[in-house]
């Protein structure tokens, strides 16, 4: 069973985990005693987790194609295999499980099963499976609510003992049933953040600092690339306490991210679910104090940062163009008045309002947060 939990924010608990198995049911006994049912295994995941099926056995396929995730199979819907005993009280040899095959939804919505799917994909990194379009994936469900549950694998039913086959002519039958096979699946979990605003910028642009100031969140902050290796969330409360805006600081982009370089695909999947984007641009201090560069050169550096970020986002998903967005420039406490004027003029000429701020001194932050609230 997979259950949504609003208090969990990442899937890192399951990183590297390959196999989960519920408890086996126990054998029945004499005098028509039923065997005890096995306990379920419950895996808790964040809200927004998407579940894909990559491989499943035949009984799992039967339930999915008949009911989806809404219902469980009933006893009478499953074939029960009988066996004959040589003597009363004999235990049969264990039955071999059926093969687990990969699943591929075809264009006509019928399912094609490829042999050896479990063996093929079970050891592959999850991110590789997500981005590889040749890997067959069936989207099962997205967990959207706290406490929402989905039975990913239904357990088998116990077989009937020989006493259930007694009749007038058969007082000591040597006929009984195997228990039915439980479901087995290889699933892939994907979490896309559900945030109002996604901070977009190259490493060291100051996104984590900005988040920590405007939301009181505490992301890891340091002066080296990829300090943020997984998304951090913070909540910006409006001045009148009427609204809360969730802001996501997501790992920094690099050129080529849409092709999978750096943390590219991890970043880009998360940013898809945000309502708006805040581009965070900044100049490295070595460029700010480089006397060989004119203010126009420095402004061009910022403009090219912005265009590179846009390129990576839109290359990954053209629908990103439809998102609301704002542009900001960090570290203005280090810029001359002339440079700040040149930045504003260049972006204005391109039809963009640029918000200048300092994550160190707080200059411009009230205006930036007001603009965010207004945009949403």
C-alpha positions, -999 to +999 in steps of 0.1 A: +000+000+000+013+035-009-002+063+013+001+101+009+016+120+039+016+158+039+044+158+065+069+142+041+086+163+014+110+140-004+113+104-016+149+100-003+138+073+021+133+050-009+165+059-027+182+027-036+154+006-023+145-023-047+123-048-029+094-046-005+074-077+004+043-079+026+041-106+053+032-141+042-001-155+053+001-185+076-010-220+070-044-233+082-047-261+107-068-290+115-105-287+125-111-262+097-088-235+111-081-207+088-046-194+083-038-160+096-036-132+070-003-115+064+002-079+075+003-052+049+033-030+042+025+007+040+049+030+022+043+067+029+051+093+002+048+130-003+017+146-018+023+149-055+040+115-059+033+099-093+034+061-095+044+043-127+043+006-134+072-008-153+066-045-148+040-067-133+028-103-131-003-116-147-026-114-117-016-077-113-023-071-149-057-086-146-068-063-118-053-032-134-070-037-167-103-046-151-105-022-122-075+002-123-067+011-087-103+015-076-111-021-066-096-053-055-102-087-072-126-110-054-120-146-046-144-158-073-126-138-100-094-157-096-085-192-109-079-215-081-055-244-088-063-277-072-039-305-063-043-341-051-028-356-020-014-391-016-025-391+020-045-369+043-024-342+060+002-341+032+016-307+022+021-301-015+054-289-030+056-251-034+043-238-066+066-216-088+056-180-093+046-169-128+069-147-148+069-109-143+068-090-175+072-053-184+042-033-194+038-009-223+005+009-230+001+010-268-017+035-289-050+016-289-049+013-250-043-024-250-013-037-231+017-054-246+038-074-221+075-078-228+093-108-213+118-104-185+108-068-176+116-072-140+151-085-145+157-059-172+148-027-152+150-035-115+186-024-111+185+007-133+187+041-117+152+057-113+161+089-131+174+069-161+141+051-163+121+083-161+138+100-190+143+070-212+114+070-236+121+035-247+114+022-212+077+010-211+058+029-183+022+028-173+011+058-152-010+043-124-020+072-102-008+105-086-011+108-048-029+142-044-043+141-008-030+134+027-040+099+037-049+089+001-040+052-003-035+029-033-031-008-032-002-013-055+000-050-049-029-071-037-021-102-018-032-137-028-061-157-014-056-187+008-065-221-007-093-243+006-083-274+025-095-309+017-123-307+043-141-281+020-145-308-007-163-333+015-194-348+000-218-378+006-196-400-015-163-385-004-159-383+034-121-380+034-112-362+002-076-360-010-083-328-030-073-293-019-063-260-034-032-239-036-033-204-023-035-179-052-005-159-061-001-123-049+006-094-072+042-085-080+051-052-096+081-031-104+071+005-098+088+039-102+080+068-079+084+104-092+078+135-071+071+168-088+070+197-064+037+215-059+048+251-054+035+285-063+068+300-073+099+282-086+133+301-083+152+297-115+189+305-117+224+293-123+244+279-093+254+306-068+229+331-081+216+335-045+183+316-047+188+298-014+197+331+003+166+347-011+144+318+001+158+319+036+151+356+039+116+359+025+102+327+040+124+319+070+132+286+054+167+272+062+182+257+030+219+249+030+239+279+017+275+280+006+296+295-021+300+266-044+279+251-072+250+228-065+247+236-028+211+228-033+210+191-043+173+186-036+144+211-036+137+232-006+103+248+002+095+279+021+062+297+027+059+335+022+031+349+042+015+382+029+015+413+050-021+409+059-017+372+067-044+365+042-023+343+018+005+319+019+028+315-011+049+284-014+083+291-029+106+263-042+144+267-043+153+240-069+188+229-078+206+254-100+207+250-138+237+248-160+238+251-198+228+218-213+204+209-184+176+201-209+200+175-223+205+159-189+237+177-179+244+185-143+212+181-123+192+191-154+164+166-157+158+165-119+155+203-118+133+206-149+107+180-138+102+199-105+098+233-121+070+221-144+044+221-115+050+256-103+025+283-111+051+311-117+088+315-122+112+339-106+145+342-125+173+350-101+203+365-119+236+378-105+272+387-115+301+370-099+322+394-079+352+389-101+331+404-130+316+432-109+351+445-100+367+437-134+378+472-146+383+459-182+346+454-185+322+483-192+288+485-176+273+474-209+295+443-209+282+434-174+246+440-184+251+418-214+263+390-190+231+393-171+210+393-202+227+362-216+221+345-182+184+352-186+183+340-222+202+308-213+178+300-185+149+305-208+165+283-235+169+254-210+134+257-197+117+260-231+138+232-247+127+208-220+091+218-222+077+245-245+047+249-223+070+267-198+065+298-220+029+301-208+039+304-171+039+338-154+074+350-146+094+378-130+131+387-134+153+397-105+190+406-101+208+399-069+239+415-052+230+451-061+247+463-029+279+457-049+267+475-081+273+512-089+243+534-095+253+536-132+253+498-135+219+495-118+205+521-142+220+503-172+205+470-161+170+485-157+173+503-191+184+471-209+156+449-196+130+477-201+141+479-237+133+442-240+098+447-225+108+432-191+106+447-156+137+438-136+136+437-098+169+446-082+177+433-047+204+423-023+202+391-004+228+405+021+213+439+029+177+433+021+175+462-003+147+457-028+132+426-011+099+442+000+093+454-035+102+420-049+079+401-026+050+426-033+055+419-070+054+382-064+021+385-045+006+407-072+017+383-100-001+354-083 
